[in-house]
Amino acid sequence: MTATERTRVVVVGAGFAGLNVVASLRGAPVDVTLVDQRNYHTFQPLLYQVATAALDAGDVAHQVRDVLRTNLNARFVLGRVVGIDLDARHVALADGDQLPYDHLVVAPGAVYHDFGIPGVREHAYVLKSAAEALALRAHVLKRFEEAARDPDAVDAGLLNVVIVGAGPTGVEMAGALVELFEHGMRSDFPELDVGRARVILLEALDTVMPPYTEATRAYVGKVLRARGVDVRLGAVVEEVTEDRVRLKDGSEIAYGTLVWAAGVRAHPLAEALGVELGRSGRVPVADDLSLPERPGVWIAGDLAGPVGAPPLDGGEGAYPQVAQVAIQQGKHVAYGIRAHLAGHPSRPFRYADRGQMAIVGRSAGVAELSPAWGGFRFTGLLGWLAWLFVHLIYLPGHQNRLRAFLGWAWEWVTYDRHARLILEPIDRDLDRAGPPPPRGTLGA
Ligand SMILES: Cc1cc2nc3c(=O)[nH]c(=O)nc-3n(C[C@H](O)[C@H](O)[C@H](O)COP(=O)(O)OP(=O)(O)OC[C@H]3O[C@@H](n4cnc5c(N)ncnc54)[C@H](O)[C@@H]3O)c2cc1C
């Protein structure tokens, strides 16, 4: 780099961590390149609302270029990073392009972990992107259409939704699905006995929502069961076939839709860093979030592993893989880069834990504030309102916030989950002129 050239910062991933790195470098004397495989940031905590027809995909996804509009030192590159050359100091994109860097922030998040269980990858839906949430929504709605034509198939489990994993994602999904069935599907399908549609929540441990206090877990279990979710604890999945989940105890559950929410592991891009990885493939980092012995390389968000921090997840000293950690780490990495430019030493990262929250369904939320925030615990309507408020604050984009708020208000008043659309990848046979259909099939 010559004296007149500016420092090049490449940020991989426009998630919670990556976006906060870029925002916190606003005005710094650097040229930032943010690269993501999608042109939008996904607000993952609300994806289940897209999958259950409460929100539209556009409400929870925000185009990155819009976020960068006021960041004059940042540009966006749409591309998938497939390699990182730490010696040559560039990242490689799937299309063959390379992005050279002086500082690199690796923040591609996590991917779902199937723990090597046969059939999960092929048959289960996951919630990770807006596209996947739409595919899951389409699948559930199509199952109802199929059942309307062939009600006997309901006996074979066509309307069973099996959710594996009773952490916050599985619990929120289960709670929202029973509401969709009760208030959306019941009126859409008068010809069907919608009461036979089941939501079965499987958890290998002996409790729902493991990271929460016992009182909260008891509340969540009670509300889910009262609303009709079939909660099965100690249920260890061993194999998945096209239409059945087989458990360790030998029993089988027929399903029409399978949702995998049983855990994540770090993004496989971690392997490109050539370091020994921690539990769940996470990258061990120095206490300032830099990659040890690789000056100018930083790790943030779900990918970052042990940081010499207290063992908050009961494990090896890594922080929990949640949005607050990613946001704070993104900001911290930006300060680290600024410190480096100014010739100052970097500071260790300290997570300011504010607590955790989730909702089980209409008017039923749980919020546990951290001791630093008073240690208060809310359940029910108060927890639900706290959840709404916090999610509205953090959802990026004024329009998204307004749309989400209006969507929730509409649903609150009418019980209507408005986005009950089966949107699928394009079908070339549907909207384009093609060969004429066989005689007698049109207007016959
Ligand atoms: C369904 C779901 C619900 C959740 N609910 C909550 C919740 O209620 N509260 C909470 O605190 N946390 C929740 N989380 C966790 C939270 O979303 C994550 O901890 C957070 O998103 C991590 O931020 P990140 O920046 O590390 O990664 P992400 O936000 O996942 O962003 C990673 C980005 O990298 C991009 N990327 C990935 N690979 C590549 C590549 N090869 N090339 C280019 N770009 C790439 C992705 O497209 C993505 O934009 C939830 C997660 C999920 C999946």
PDBQT file of the ligand as one rigid body, heavy atoms in Angstrom, charges set to zero:
ROOT
HETATM    1  C1  LIG A 501     -34.528 -18.844  12.785  1.00  0.00    +0.000 C 
HETATM    2  C2  LIG A 501     -33.590 -18.061  13.686  1.00  0.00    +0.000 A 
HETATM    3  C3  LIG A 501     -34.122 -17.363  14.751  1.00  0.00    +0.000 A 
HETATM    4  C4  LIG A 501     -33.282 -16.633  15.586  1.00  0.00    +0.000 A 
HETATM    5  N1  LIG A 501     -33.838 -15.945  16.620  1.00  0.00    +0.000 NA
HETATM    6  C5  LIG A 501     -33.045 -15.170  17.384  1.00  0.00    +0.000 A 
HETATM    7  C6  LIG A 501     -33.604 -14.367  18.415  1.00  0.00    +0.000 A 
HETATM    8  O1  LIG A 501     -34.818 -14.389  18.648  1.00  0.00    +0.000 OA
HETATM    9  N2  LIG A 501     -32.770 -13.585  19.144  1.00  0.00    +0.000 N 
HETATM   10  C7  LIG A 501     -31.412 -13.557  18.906  1.00  0.00    +0.000 A 
HETATM   11  O2  LIG A 501     -30.703 -12.811  19.557  1.00  0.00    +0.000 OA
HETATM   12  N3  LIG A 501     -30.864 -14.317  17.960  1.00  0.00    +0.000 NA
HETATM   13  C8  LIG A 501     -31.634 -15.115  17.188  1.00  0.00    +0.000 A 
HETATM   14  N4  LIG A 501     -31.065 -15.885  16.209  1.00  0.00    +0.000 N 
HETATM   15  C9  LIG A 501     -29.603 -15.883  16.063  1.00  0.00    +0.000 C 
HETATM   16  C10 LIG A 501     -29.122 -14.662  15.297  1.00  0.00    +0.000 C 
HETATM   17  O3  LIG A 501     -29.911 -14.471  14.151  1.00  0.00    +0.000 OA
HETATM   18  C11 LIG A 501     -27.654 -14.869  14.945  1.00  0.00    +0.000 C 
HETATM   19  O4  LIG A 501     -26.931 -15.022  16.143  1.00  0.00    +0.000 OA
HETATM   20  C12 LIG A 501     -27.113 -13.695  14.157  1.00  0.00    +0.000 C 
HETATM   21  O5  LIG A 501     -27.794 -13.582  12.930  1.00  0.00    +0.000 OA
HETATM   22  C13 LIG A 501     -25.630 -13.873  13.893  1.00  0.00    +0.000 C 
HETATM   23  O6  LIG A 501     -25.179 -12.774  13.166  1.00  0.00    +0.000 OA
HETATM   24  P1  LIG A 501     -23.974 -12.933  12.146  1.00  0.00    +0.000 P 
HETATM   25  O7  LIG A 501     -23.718 -11.580  11.608  1.00  0.00    +0.000 OA
HETATM   26  O8  LIG A 501     -22.861 -13.681  12.766  1.00  0.00    +0.000 OA
HETATM   27  O9  LIG A 501     -24.525 -13.876  11.006  1.00  0.00    +0.000 OA
HETATM   28  P2  LIG A 501     -25.809 -13.724  10.089  1.00  0.00    +0.000 P 
HETATM   29  O10 LIG A 501     -26.745 -12.736  10.633  1.00  0.00    +0.000 OA
HETATM   30  O11 LIG A 501     -26.284 -15.118   9.861  1.00  0.00    +0.000 OA
HETATM   31  O12 LIG A 501     -25.228 -13.128   8.738  1.00  0.00    +0.000 OA
HETATM   32  C14 LIG A 501     -24.327 -13.836   7.954  1.00  0.00    +0.000 C 
HETATM   33  C15 LIG A 501     -24.365 -13.242   6.564  1.00  0.00    +0.000 C 
HETATM   34  O13 LIG A 501     -23.301 -13.840   5.822  1.00  0.00    +0.000 OA
HETATM   35  C16 LIG A 501     -23.762 -14.147   4.545  1.00  0.00    +0.000 C 
HETATM   36  N5  LIG A 501     -22.939 -15.249   4.037  1.00  0.00    +0.000 N 
HETATM   37  C17 LIG A 501     -22.887 -16.506   4.508  1.00  0.00    +0.000 A 
HETATM   38  N6  LIG A 501     -22.014 -17.219   3.794  1.00  0.00    +0.000 NA
HETATM   39  C18 LIG A 501     -21.511 -16.403   2.860  1.00  0.00    +0.000 A 
HETATM   40  C19 LIG A 501     -20.561 -16.586   1.818  1.00  0.00    +0.000 A 
HETATM   41  N7  LIG A 501     -19.947 -17.764   1.621  1.00  0.00    +0.000 N 
HETATM   42  N8  LIG A 501     -20.301 -15.540   1.012  1.00  0.00    +0.000 NA
HETATM   43  C20 LIG A 501     -20.913 -14.350   1.206  1.00  0.00    +0.000 A 
HETATM   44  N9  LIG A 501     -21.805 -14.125   2.173  1.00  0.00    +0.000 NA
HETATM   45  C21 LIG A 501     -22.106 -15.145   2.998  1.00  0.00    +0.000 A 
HETATM   46  C22 LIG A 501     -25.217 -14.528   4.748  1.00  0.00    +0.000 C 
HETATM   47  O14 LIG A 501     -25.951 -14.374   3.536  1.00  0.00    +0.000 OA
HETATM   48  C23 LIG A 501     -25.641 -13.548   5.821  1.00  0.00    +0.000 C 
HETATM   49  O15 LIG A 501     -26.159 -12.358   5.256  1.00  0.00    +0.000 OA
HETATM   50  C24 LIG A 501     -31.884 -16.617  15.360  1.00  0.00    +0.000 A 
HETATM   51  C25 LIG A 501     -31.363 -17.340  14.286  1.00  0.00    +0.000 A 
HETATM   52  C26 LIG A 501     -32.190 -18.059  13.453  1.00  0.00    +0.000 A 
HETATM   53  C27 LIG A 501     -31.614 -18.819  12.292  1.00  0.00    +0.000 C 
ENDROOT
TORSDOF 0
